[in-house]
Amino acid sequence: MTAEVLQSVDFFESNDLYLENSSEIDLTALAKLLEMNQKDLAKAFDINESQITRNAATSDNKFVKQWMTVFNMLTGHIQATEPEISQDKLRLKMSRWLKMPSSHFSNDTPLSIMVQGKARRVIKLLEQITA
């Protein structure tokens, strides 16, 4: 997959996960989209849980950047293999992939690996898949 394709994909933007007129992520909406509890999301982004309720995590947060990379790579890969996929089906496929146990992670799910602060491992797997 080319860098151009990856740059053209913004999972957070296409799912209205930015707070209006800012680069801050709507963490409550992200937690809902991923069917996660807010405590796990706060842990994953290494922020105080109270920030979740205030929806305050900027895209400058290194963990948010890693998650953005995972979501954008996964979105780009799915769209490259299924160019006509609808947004709803795309979200469903992403959710399934993120929540499916993987032998690459000792049968943990990619999402659970990300929550543990190890999104780089998921990125490395996606780099292998999309190469």
N, CA, C and O atoms as a GROMACS GRO file, in nm:
protein
  524
    1MET      N    1   0.085  -0.117   0.000
    1MET     CA    2   0.000   0.000   0.000
    1MET      C    3   0.090   0.123   0.000
    1MET      O    4   0.189   0.127   0.072
    2THR      N    5   0.056   0.220  -0.079
    2THR     CA    6   0.141   0.337  -0.090
    2THR      C    7   0.115   0.434   0.024
    2THR      O    8   0.009   0.432   0.087
    3ALA      N    9   0.214   0.519   0.050
    3ALA     CA   10   0.199   0.622   0.153
    3ALA      C   11   0.086   0.717   0.117
    3ALA      O   12   0.019   0.770   0.205
    4GLU      N   13   0.064   0.739  -0.014
    4GLU     CA   14  -0.043   0.829  -0.057
    4GLU      C   15  -0.179   0.777  -0.012
    4GLU      O   16  -0.263   0.855   0.032
    5VAL      N   17  -0.200   0.647  -0.024
    5VAL     CA   18  -0.327   0.589   0.020
    5VAL      C   19  -0.343   0.607   0.169
    5VAL      O   20  -0.450   0.645   0.216
    6LEU      N   21  -0.237   0.580   0.245
    6LEU     CA   22  -0.245   0.593   0.390
    6LEU      C   23  -0.273   0.736   0.431
    6LEU      O   24  -0.349   0.759   0.525
    7GLN      N   25  -0.211   0.832   0.362
    7GLN     CA   26  -0.232   0.971   0.398
    7GLN      C   27  -0.374   1.016   0.364
    7GLN      O   28  -0.425   1.108   0.428
    8SER      N   29  -0.436   0.956   0.266
    8SER     CA   30  -0.570   0.998   0.226
    8SER      C   31  -0.678   0.944   0.320
    8SER      O   32  -0.793   0.988   0.314
    9VAL      N   33  -0.641   0.852   0.407
    9VAL     CA   34  -0.737   0.791   0.497
    9VAL      C   35  -0.726   0.857   0.634
    9VAL      O   36  -0.616   0.868   0.689
   10ASP      N   37  -0.837   0.901   0.689
   10ASP     CA   38  -0.838   0.953   0.825
   10ASP      C   39  -0.960   0.894   0.893
   10ASP      O   40  -1.070   0.948   0.885
   11PHE      N   41  -0.938   0.783   0.961
   11PHE     CA   42  -1.046   0.712   1.029
   11PHE      C   43  -1.119   0.803   1.127
   11PHE      O   44  -1.242   0.801   1.134
   12PHE      N   45  -1.044   0.884   1.201
   12PHE     CA   46  -1.105   0.971   1.301
   12PHE      C   47  -1.194   1.075   1.234
   12PHE      O   48  -1.304   1.104   1.283
   13GLU      N   49  -1.148   1.132   1.124
   13GLU     CA   50  -1.229   1.231   1.053
   13GLU      C   51  -1.351   1.167   0.989
   13GLU      O   52  -1.462   1.220   1.000
   14SER      N   53  -1.332   1.055   0.923
   14SER     CA   54  -1.444   0.992   0.853
   14SER      C   55  -1.549   0.937   0.948
   14SER      O   56  -1.662   0.910   0.906
   15ASN      N   57  -1.515   0.921   1.075
   15ASN     CA   58  -1.612   0.875   1.174
   15ASN      C   59  -1.652   0.985   1.271
   15ASN      O   60  -1.705   0.957   1.379
   16ASP      N   61  -1.627   1.110   1.232
   16ASP     CA   62  -1.663   1.227   1.314
   16ASP      C   63  -1.615   1.214   1.458
   16ASP      O   64  -1.691   1.236   1.552
   17LEU      N   65  -1.488   1.178   1.474
   17LEU     CA   66  -1.433   1.159   1.608
   17LEU      C   67  -1.350   1.277   1.658
   17LEU      O   68  -1.294   1.272   1.767
   18TYR      N   69  -1.341   1.383   1.576
   18TYR     CA   70  -1.275   1.504   1.623
   18TYR      C   71  -1.380   1.595   1.686
   18TYR      O   72  -1.494   1.602   1.638
   19LEU      N   73  -1.343   1.663   1.793
   19LEU     CA   74  -1.432   1.764   1.848
   19LEU      C   75  -1.439   1.878   1.748
   19LEU      O   76  -1.343   1.904   1.675
   20GLU      N   77  -1.551   1.946   1.744
   20GLU     CA   78  -1.574   2.049   1.644
   20GLU      C   79  -1.462   2.153   1.641
   20GLU      O   80  -1.423   2.208   1.745
   21ASN      N   81  -1.411   2.178   1.522
   21ASN     CA   82  -1.308   2.280   1.497
   21ASN      C   83  -1.182   2.264   1.583
   21ASN      O   84  -1.125   2.363   1.628
   22SER      N   85  -1.139   2.139   1.605
   22SER     CA   86  -1.017   2.120   1.682
   22SER      C   87  -0.949   1.990   1.640
   22SER      O   88  -1.004   1.912   1.561
   23SER      N   89  -0.829   1.968   1.694
   23SER     CA   90  -0.760   1.842   1.668
   23SER      C   91  -0.776   1.747   1.786
   23SER      O   92  -0.710   1.643   1.791
   24GLU      N   93  -0.865   1.782   1.880
   24GLU     CA   94  -0.891   1.694   1.994
   24GLU      C   95  -0.987   1.583   1.954
   24GLU      O   96  -1.081   1.603   1.876
   25ILE      N   97  -0.962   1.466   2.009
   25ILE     CA   98  -1.042   1.348   1.979
   25ILE      C   99  -1.159   1.341   2.076
   25ILE      O  100  -1.143   1.363   2.196
   26ASP      N  101  -1.276   1.310   2.023
   26ASP     CA  102  -1.395   1.288   2.106
   26ASP      C  103  -1.383   1.148   2.164
   26ASP      O  104  -1.426   1.050   2.103
   27LEU      N  105  -1.324   1.140   2.282
   27LEU     CA  106  -1.294   1.010   2.342
   27LEU      C  107  -1.418   0.932   2.380
   27LEU      O  108  -1.419   0.809   2.372
   28THR      N  109  -1.522   1.001   2.420
   28THR     CA  110  -1.647   0.932   2.453
   28THR      C  111  -1.702   0.862   2.328
   28THR      O  112  -1.747   0.748   2.334
   29ALA      N  113  -1.699   0.932   2.215
   29ALA     CA  114  -1.747   0.873   2.089
   29ALA      C  115  -1.657   0.758   2.045
   29ALA      O  116  -1.706   0.657   1.994
   30LEU      N  117  -1.526   0.773   2.064
   30LEU     CA  118  -1.433   0.665   2.028
   30LEU      C  119  -1.459   0.542   2.114
   30LEU      O  120  -1.462   0.430   2.062
   31ALA      N  121  -1.477   0.561   2.243
   31ALA     CA  122  -1.506   0.448   2.332
   31ALA      C  123  -1.635   0.379   2.289
   31ALA      O  124  -1.643   0.256   2.288
   32LYS      N  125  -1.735   0.458   2.255
   32LYS     CA  126  -1.862   0.400   2.211
   32LYS      C  127  -1.846   0.323   2.080
   32LYS      O  128  -1.898   0.212   2.065
   33LEU      N  129  -1.774   0.382   1.984
   33LEU     CA  130  -1.753   0.318   1.855
   33LEU      C  131  -1.682   0.184   1.871
   33LEU      O  132  -1.716   0.087   1.804
   34LEU      N  133  -1.583   0.179   1.960
   34LEU     CA  134  -1.506   0.057   1.981
   34LEU      C  135  -1.567  -0.036   2.086
   34LEU      O  136  -1.515  -0.144   2.114
   35GLU      N  137  -1.680   0.008   2.142
   35GLU     CA  138  -1.747  -0.069   2.248
   35GLU      C  139  -1.650  -0.098   2.362
   35GLU      O  140  -1.640  -0.211   2.411
   36MET      N  141  -1.578   0.007   2.402
   36MET     CA  142  -1.481  -0.002   2.512
   36MET      C  143  -1.531   0.079   2.630
   36MET      O  144  -1.611   0.171   2.614
   37ASN      N  145  -1.483   0.043   2.749
   37ASN     CA  146  -1.514   0.130   2.861
   37ASN      C  147  -1.411   0.242   2.865
   37ASN      O  148  -1.299   0.228   2.816
   38GLN      N  149  -1.451   0.352   2.924
   38GLN     CA  150  -1.368   0.471   2.924
   38GLN      C  151  -1.240   0.452   3.006
   38GLN      O  152  -1.138   0.514   2.977
   39LYS      N  153  -1.247   0.368   3.108
   39LYS     CA  154  -1.129   0.344   3.191
   39LYS      C  155  -1.018   0.280   3.107
   39LYS      O  156  -0.902   0.320   3.117
   40ASP      N  157  -1.053   0.182   3.024
   40ASP     CA  158  -0.953   0.117   2.938
   40ASP      C  159  -0.896   0.214   2.836
   40ASP      O  160  -0.777   0.211   2.805
   41LEU      N  161  -0.982   0.300   2.782
   41LEU     CA  162  -0.935   0.398   2.684
   41LEU      C  163  -0.839   0.498   2.749
   41LEU      O  164  -0.739   0.536   2.689
   42ALA      N  165  -0.870   0.540   2.870
   42ALA     CA  166  -0.780   0.631   2.943
   42ALA      C  167  -0.645   0.564   2.968
   42ALA      O  168  -0.540   0.627   2.953
   43LYS      N  169  -0.649   0.437   3.005
   43LYS     CA  170  -0.525   0.362   3.027
   43LYS      C  171  -0.444   0.354   2.897
   43LYS      O  172  -0.323   0.374   2.897
   44ALA      N  173  -0.512   0.325   2.788
   44ALA     CA  174  -0.445   0.310   2.659
   44ALA      C  175  -0.376   0.438   2.615
   44ALA      O  176  -0.268   0.433   2.557
   45PHE      N  177  -0.437   0.552   2.643
   45PHE     CA  178  -0.381   0.681   2.601
   45PHE      C  179  -0.297   0.746   2.710
   45PHE      O  180  -0.247   0.857   2.694
   46ASP      N  181  -0.281   0.675   2.823
   46ASP     CA  182  -0.201   0.725   2.934
   46ASP      C  183  -0.247   0.864   2.978
   46ASP      O  184  -0.167   0.956   2.994
   47ILE      N  185  -0.379   0.875   2.996
   47ILE     CA  186  -0.436   1.000   3.044
   47ILE      C  187  -0.525   0.971   3.164
   47ILE      O  188  -0.562   0.856   3.188
   48ASN      N  189  -0.558   1.074   3.238
   48ASN     CA  190  -0.646   1.062   3.353
   48ASN      C  191  -0.787   1.032   3.303
   48ASN      O  192  -0.832   1.089   3.204
   49GLU      N  193  -0.855   0.942   3.371
   49GLU     CA  194  -0.990   0.904   3.329
   49GLU      C  195  -1.085   1.023   3.322
   49GLU      O  196  -1.179   1.022   3.242
   50SER      N  197  -1.062   1.126   3.403
   50SER     CA  198  -1.149   1.244   3.399
   50SER      C  199  -1.139   1.316   3.265
   50SER      O  200  -1.232   1.386   3.225
   51GLN      N  201  -1.026   1.300   3.195
   51GLN     CA  202  -1.012   1.362   3.064
   51GLN      C  203  -1.107   1.299   2.963
   51GLN      O  204  -1.149   1.364   2.867
   52ILE      N  205  -1.140   1.173   2.983
   52ILE     CA  206  -1.234   1.106   2.892
   52ILE      C  207  -1.368   1.175   2.897
   52ILE      O  208  -1.428   1.203   2.793
   53THR      N  209  -1.416   1.203   3.017
   53THR     CA  210  -1.548   1.265   3.029
   53THR      C  211  -1.547   1.408   2.976
   53THR      O  212  -1.652   1.461   2.940
   54ARG      N  213  -1.429   1.470   2.971
   54ARG     CA  214  -1.419   1.605   2.913
   54ARG      C  215  -1.381   1.597   2.765
   54ARG      O  216  -1.365   1.700   2.699
   55ASN      N  217  -1.366   1.475   2.714
   55ASN     CA  218  -1.332   1.453   2.573
   55ASN      C  219  -1.199   1.518   2.534
   55ASN      O  220  -1.186   1.567   2.422
   56ALA      N  221  -1.103   1.518   2.624
   56ALA     CA  222  -0.980   1.593   2.598
   56ALA      C  223  -0.860   1.503   2.575
   56ALA      O  224  -0.793   1.463   2.670
   57ALA      N  225  -0.833   1.471   2.452
   57ALA     CA  226  -0.707   1.406   2.415
   57ALA      C  227  -0.670   1.461   2.279
   57ALA      O  228  -0.746   1.447   2.183
   58THR      N  229  -0.556   1.522   2.272
   58THR     CA  230  -0.517   1.581   2.145
   58THR      C  231  -0.452   1.475   2.057
   58THR      O  232  -0.403   1.373   2.105
   59SER      N  233  -0.453   1.503   1.930
   59SER     CA  234  -0.389   1.411   1.836
   59SER      C  235  -0.237   1.420   1.847
   59SER      O  236  -0.167   1.348   1.775
   60ASP      N  237  -0.185   1.506   1.935
   60ASP     CA  238  -0.041   1.512   1.961
   60ASP      C  239   0.004   1.406   2.062
   60ASP      O  240   0.123   1.378   2.071
   61ASN      N  241  -0.088   1.348   2.136
   61ASN     CA  242  -0.058   1.243   2.232
   61ASN      C  243   0.002   1.125   2.154
   61ASN      O  244  -0.056   1.079   2.056
   62LYS      N  245   0.120   1.076   2.198
   62LYS     CA  246   0.188   0.971   2.120
   62LYS      C  247   0.105   0.845   2.108
   62LYS      O  248   0.113   0.776   2.006
   63PHE      N  249   0.024   0.812   2.209
   63PHE     CA  250  -0.060   0.692   2.201
   63PHE      C  251  -0.176   0.715   2.105
   63PHE      O  252  -0.213   0.624   2.030
   64VAL      N  253  -0.232   0.835   2.106
   64VAL     CA  254  -0.338   0.868   2.010
   64VAL      C  255  -0.282   0.858   1.869
   64VAL      O  256  -0.348   0.804   1.780
   65LYS      N  257  -0.161   0.909   1.847
   65LYS     CA  258  -0.099   0.901   1.714
   65LYS      C  259  -0.083   0.756   1.670
   65LYS      O  260  -0.107   0.723   1.554
   66GLN      N  261  -0.041   0.670   1.763
   66GLN     CA  262  -0.025   0.529   1.727
   66GLN      C  263  -0.160   0.466   1.692
   66GLN      O  264  -0.170   0.391   1.595
   67TRP      N  265  -0.262   0.497   1.771
   67TRP     CA  266  -0.395   0.444   1.740
   67TRP      C  267  -0.443   0.496   1.605
   67TRP      O  268  -0.501   0.422   1.526
   68MET      N  269  -0.418   0.624   1.578
   68MET     CA  270  -0.458   0.681   1.449
   68MET      C  271  -0.388   0.606   1.336
   68MET      O  272  -0.449   0.576   1.234
   69THR      N  273  -0.261   0.575   1.355
   69THR     CA  274  -0.186   0.500   1.254
   69THR      C  275  -0.249   0.363   1.232
   69THR      O  276  -0.268   0.321   1.118
   70VAL      N  277  -0.281   0.292   1.341
   70VAL     CA  278  -0.344   0.160   1.328
   70VAL      C  279  -0.475   0.171   1.252
   70VAL      O  280  -0.496   0.098   1.155
   71PHE      N  281  -0.562   0.262   1.295
   71PHE     CA  282  -0.693   0.276   1.231
   71PHE      C  283  -0.680   0.317   1.085
   71PHE      O  284  -0.752   0.265   0.999
   72ASN      N  285  -0.589   0.409   1.056
   72ASN     CA  286  -0.573   0.454   0.918
   72ASN      C  287  -0.514   0.345   0.830
   72ASN      O  288  -0.557   0.329   0.716
   73MET      N  289  -0.417   0.270   0.881
   73MET     CA  290  -0.361   0.159   0.803
   73MET      C  291  -0.466   0.052   0.777
   73MET      O  292  -0.478   0.002   0.666
   74LEU      N  293  -0.541   0.019   0.880
   74LEU     CA  294  -0.645  -0.084   0.866
   74LEU      C  295  -0.754  -0.038   0.770
   74LEU      O  296  -0.799  -0.116   0.686
   75THR      N  297  -0.797   0.086   0.783
   75THR     CA  298  -0.897   0.142   0.692
   75THR      C  299  -0.846   0.139   0.548
   75THR      O  300  -0.916   0.096   0.457
   76GLY      N  301  -0.723   0.185   0.530
   76GLY     CA  302  -0.665   0.186   0.395
   76GLY      C  303  -0.654   0.048   0.336
   76GLY      O  304  -0.681   0.028   0.217
   77HIS      N  305  -0.615  -0.050   0.417
   77HIS     CA  306  -0.603  -0.188   0.369
   77HIS      C  307  -0.740  -0.243   0.327
   77HIS      O  308  -0.753  -0.303   0.220
   78ILE      N  309  -0.839  -0.222   0.410
   78ILE     CA  310  -0.973  -0.272   0.378
   78ILE      C  311  -1.027  -0.204   0.252
   78ILE      O  312  -1.083  -0.270   0.164
   79GLN      N  313  -1.010  -0.072   0.244
   79GLN     CA  314  -1.059   0.001   0.127
   79GLN      C  315  -0.983  -0.038   0.000
   79GLN      O  316  -1.040  -0.035  -0.109
   80ALA      N  317  -0.857  -0.073   0.013
   80ALA     CA  318  -0.780  -0.115  -0.104
   80ALA      C  319  -0.829  -0.250  -0.157
   80ALA      O  320  -0.829  -0.274  -0.277
   81THR      N  321  -0.871  -0.337  -0.065
   81THR     CA  322  -0.919  -0.468  -0.107
   81THR      C  323  -1.067  -0.467  -0.144
   81THR      O  324  -1.114  -0.551  -0.220
   82GLU      N  325  -1.140  -0.370  -0.088
   82GLU     CA  326  -1.284  -0.357  -0.117
   82GLU      C  327  -1.317  -0.210  -0.140
   82GLU      O  328  -1.371  -0.144  -0.052
   83PRO      N  329  -1.285  -0.157  -0.258
   83PRO     CA  330  -1.300  -0.013  -0.284
   83PRO      C  331  -1.443   0.040  -0.267
   83PRO      O  332  -1.460   0.158  -0.237
   84GLU      N  333  -1.542  -0.042  -0.285
   84GLU     CA  334  -1.680   0.004  -0.279
   84GLU      C  335  -1.745  -0.018  -0.142
   84GLU      O  336  -1.866  -0.004  -0.128
   85ILE      N  337  -1.666  -0.051  -0.040
   85ILE     CA  338  -1.722  -0.084   0.090
   85ILE      C  339  -1.789   0.038   0.154
   85ILE      O  340  -1.739   0.150   0.146
   86SER      N  341  -1.903   0.015   0.217
   86SER     CA  342  -1.973   0.124   0.285
   86SER      C  343  -1.905   0.154   0.418
   86SER      O  344  -1.832   0.071   0.471
   87GLN      N  345  -1.930   0.272   0.471
   87GLN     CA  346  -1.871   0.313   0.598
   87GLN      C  347  -1.913   0.218   0.711
   87GLN      O  348  -1.832   0.184   0.796
   88ASP      N  349  -2.039   0.175   0.711
   88ASP     CA  350  -2.087   0.084   0.815
   88ASP      C  351  -2.016  -0.051   0.808
   88ASP      O  352  -1.975  -0.105   0.910
   89LYS      N  353  -2.002  -0.106   0.688
   89LYS     CA  354  -1.934  -0.234   0.672
   89LYS      C  355  -1.786  -0.221   0.705
   89LYS      O  356  -1.726  -0.314   0.760
   90LEU      N  357  -1.728  -0.108   0.672
   90LEU     CA  358  -1.588  -0.083   0.704
   90LEU      C  359  -1.569  -0.085   0.856
   90LEU      O  360  -1.477  -0.151   0.906
   91ARG      N  361  -1.655  -0.014   0.928
   91ARG     CA  362  -1.645  -0.012   1.075
   91ARG      C  363  -1.661  -0.152   1.132
   91ARG      O  364  -1.590  -0.190   1.225
   92LEU      N  365  -1.754  -0.229   1.078
   92LEU     CA  366  -1.779  -0.365   1.124
   92LEU      C  367  -1.656  -0.453   1.102
   92LEU      O  368  -1.615  -0.527   1.191
   93LYS      N  369  -1.596  -0.446   0.982
   93LYS     CA  370  -1.476  -0.525   0.954
   93LYS      C  371  -1.360  -0.485   1.045
   93LYS      O  372  -1.287  -0.570   1.095
   94MET      N  373  -1.345  -0.355   1.066
   94MET     CA  374  -1.238  -0.308   1.154
   94MET      C  375  -1.260  -0.360   1.296
   94MET      O  376  -1.167  -0.407   1.360
   95SER      N  377  -1.382  -0.350   1.343
   95SER     CA  378  -1.414  -0.394   1.478
   95SER      C  379  -1.386  -0.544   1.493
   95SER      O  380  -1.328  -0.587   1.593
   96ARG      N  381  -1.426  -0.620   1.395
   96ARG     CA  382  -1.401  -0.765   1.400
   96ARG      C  383  -1.252  -0.795   1.404
   96ARG      O  384  -1.207  -0.878   1.484
   97TRP      N  385  -1.175  -0.727   1.318
   97TRP     CA  386  -1.031  -0.751   1.314
   97TRP      C  387  -0.966  -0.712   1.447
   97TRP      O  388  -0.882  -0.785   1.499
   98LEU      N  389  -1.004  -0.598   1.499
   98LEU     CA  390  -0.945  -0.550   1.625
   98LEU      C  391  -0.978  -0.641   1.743
   98LEU      O  392  -0.903  -0.648   1.840
   99LYS      N  393  -1.092  -0.709   1.736
   99LYS     CA  394  -1.137  -0.790   1.849
   99LYS      C  395  -1.116  -0.940   1.829
   99LYS      O  396  -1.157  -1.021   1.913
  100MET      N  397  -1.053  -0.978   1.718
  100MET     CA  398  -1.029  -1.119   1.691
  100MET      C  399  -0.894  -1.161   1.750
  100MET      O  400  -0.791  -1.100   1.720
  101PRO      N  401  -0.893  -1.265   1.834
  101PRO     CA  402  -0.765  -1.313   1.888
  101PRO      C  403  -0.670  -1.349   1.775
  101PRO      O  404  -0.710  -1.404   1.673
  102SER      N  405  -0.543  -1.316   1.796
  102SER     CA  406  -0.443  -1.338   1.692
  102SER      C  407  -0.324  -1.414   1.747
  102SER      O  408  -0.275  -1.386   1.857
  103SER      N  409  -0.278  -1.510   1.671
  103SER     CA  410  -0.158  -1.585   1.711
  103SER      C  411  -0.035  -1.493   1.716
  103SER      O  412   0.062  -1.524   1.785
  104HIS      N  413  -0.039  -1.383   1.644
  104HIS     CA  414   0.071  -1.286   1.646
  104HIS      C  415   0.087  -1.221   1.783
  104HIS      O  416   0.193  -1.169   1.816
  105PHE      N  417  -0.020  -1.225   1.862
  105PHE     CA  418  -0.020  -1.161   1.994
  105PHE      C  419  -0.052  -1.263   2.103
  105PHE      O  420  -0.117  -1.229   2.202
  106SER      N  421  -0.007  -1.386   2.086
  106SER     CA  422  -0.033  -1.494   2.184
  106SER      C  423  -0.182  -1.506   2.214
  106SER      O  424  -0.222  -1.523   2.329
  107ASN      N  425  -0.262  -1.499   2.109
  107ASN     CA  426  -0.407  -1.510   2.114
  107ASN      C  427  -0.477  -1.395   2.186
  107ASN      O  428  -0.595  -1.407   2.219
  108ASP      N  429  -0.406  -1.285   2.213
  108ASP     CA  430  -0.472  -1.162   2.255
  108ASP      C  431  -0.528  -1.096   2.129
  108ASP      O  432  -0.491  -1.133   2.018
  109THR      N  433  -0.616  -1.001   2.148
  109THR     CA  434  -0.670  -0.928   2.034
  109THR      C  435  -0.582  -0.806   2.006
  109THR      O  436  -0.515  -0.756   2.096
  110PRO      N  437  -0.582  -0.758   1.882
  110PRO     CA  438  -0.508  -0.635   1.854
  110PRO      C  439  -0.553  -0.519   1.946
  110PRO      O  440  -0.470  -0.441   1.992
  111LEU      N  441  -0.683  -0.510   1.971
  111LEU     CA  442  -0.732  -0.403   2.057
  111LEU      C  443  -0.679  -0.415   2.199
  111LEU      O  444  -0.643  -0.314   2.260
  112SER      N  445  -0.674  -0.536   2.253
  112SER     CA  446  -0.622  -0.552   2.389
  112SER      C  447  -0.473  -0.519   2.395
  112SER      O  448  -0.425  -0.466   2.496
  113ILE      N  449  -0.400  -0.548   2.289
  113ILE     CA  450  -0.258  -0.512   2.281
  113ILE      C  451  -0.245  -0.359   2.280
  113ILE      O  452  -0.157  -0.304   2.345
  114MET      N  453  -0.333  -0.293   2.205
  114MET     CA  454  -0.330  -0.148   2.199
  114MET      C  455  -0.363  -0.086   2.334
  114MET      O  456  -0.301   0.013   2.374
  115VAL      N  457  -0.459  -0.143   2.405
  115VAL     CA  458  -0.496  -0.093   2.537
  115VAL      C  459  -0.380  -0.105   2.634
  115VAL      O  460  -0.366  -0.025   2.726
  116GLN      N  461  -0.296  -0.205   2.614
  116GLN     CA  462  -0.179  -0.224   2.700
  116GLN      C  463  -0.066  -0.127   2.665
  116GLN      O  464   0.041  -0.132   2.725
  117GLY      N  465  -0.090  -0.038   2.569
  117GLY     CA  466   0.011   0.059   2.530
  117GLY      C  467   0.112   0.006   2.430
  117GLY      O  468   0.221   0.060   2.416
  118LYS      N  469   0.075  -0.102   2.361
  118LYS     CA  470   0.168  -0.166   2.268
  118LYS      C  471   0.118  -0.160   2.124
  118LYS      O  472   0.129  -0.256   2.048
  119ALA      N  473   0.062  -0.045   2.088
  119ALA     CA  474   0.008  -0.029   1.952
  119ALA      C  475   0.115  -0.045   1.846
  119ALA      O  476   0.083  -0.083   1.733
  120ARG      N  477   0.242  -0.018   1.878
  120ARG     CA  478   0.351  -0.037   1.781
  120ARG      C  479   0.354  -0.181   1.731
  120ARG      O  480   0.386  -0.204   1.614
  121ARG      N  481   0.323  -0.277   1.816
  121ARG     CA  482   0.321  -0.418   1.773
  121ARG      C  483   0.213  -0.440   1.667
  121ARG      O  484   0.234  -0.514   1.571
  122VAL      N  485   0.099  -0.375   1.685
  122VAL     CA  486  -0.010  -0.388   1.588
  122VAL      C  487   0.030  -0.319   1.458
  122VAL      O  488   0.001  -0.369   1.349
  123ILE      N  489   0.094  -0.204   1.469
  123ILE     CA  490   0.141  -0.133   1.350
  123ILE      C  491   0.238  -0.220   1.271
  123ILE      O  492   0.229  -0.229   1.149
  124LYS      N  493   0.331  -0.285   1.341
  124LYS     CA  494   0.428  -0.372   1.273
  124LYS      C  495   0.358  -0.485   1.198
  124LYS      O  496   0.396  -0.519   1.086
  125LEU      N  497   0.255  -0.544   1.261
  125LEU     CA  498   0.179  -0.650   1.193
  125LEU      C  499   0.111  -0.594   1.069
  125LEU      O  500   0.115  -0.656   0.963
  126LEU      N  501   0.047  -0.479   1.082
  126LEU     CA  502  -0.021  -0.418   0.967
  126LEU      C  503   0.077  -0.383   0.856
  126LEU      O  504   0.043  -0.392   0.738
  127GLU      N  505   0.199  -0.342   0.893
  127GLU     CA  506   0.300  -0.313   0.791
  127GLU      C  507   0.333  -0.440   0.713
  127GLU      O  508   0.353  -0.435   0.592
  128GLN      N  509   0.338  -0.554   0.781
  128GLN     CA  510   0.365  -0.681   0.713
  128GLN      C  511   0.248  -0.719   0.623
  128GLN      O  512   0.267  -0.764   0.510
  129ILE      N  513   0.127  -0.700   0.673
  129ILE     CA  514   0.007  -0.736   0.596
  129ILE      C  515  -0.007  -0.649   0.472
  129ILE      O  516  -0.043  -0.698   0.365
  130THR      N  517   0.023  -0.520   0.485
  130THR     CA  518  -0.001  -0.428   0.374
  130THR      C  519   0.117  -0.413   0.280
  130THR      O  520   0.108  -0.343   0.180
  131ALA      N  521   0.229  -0.478   0.312
  131ALA     CA  522   0.349  -0.465   0.227
  131ALA      C  523   0.331  -0.539   0.094
  131ALA      O  524   0.422  -0.538   0.011
   0.00000   0.00000   0.00000
